[in-house]
Amino acid sequence: MIKSALCVTATIFLVLGFVLLDQCRFLIPYRALLIHKYGETMLIFTGALFLNVFTGVYVACRKLFLKDTGRKLGHLEKQLRSGHSIAEELSKYLED
């Protein structure tokens, strides 16, 4: 789950970076000045933005892909504890 959220976040950042590079061509002559004067601030902002986007993507993945997980796991646990299921071998491991 974390790997997929990280991949989606990296993809979003790559697309965002390419769009910004295309839209901000007029700043190319001032690149050295901007990096020297505001490089640390831009790096901190980019890191915070990456963390926020990653968190949003991770929460969205959990909401979308892990629906009713607790109910499903509860049903599986009930089957394992009763011992009347296909998973009798797994219920033996629980007893040990």
Buried (B, 14 or more C-beta within 10 A) or exposed (E): EEEEBBEBBEEBBEEEEEEEEEEEEEEEEEEEEEEEEEEEEEEEEEEEEBEEBBEBBBEEBEEEEEEEEEEEEEEEEEBBEEEEEEBEEEBEEEEE
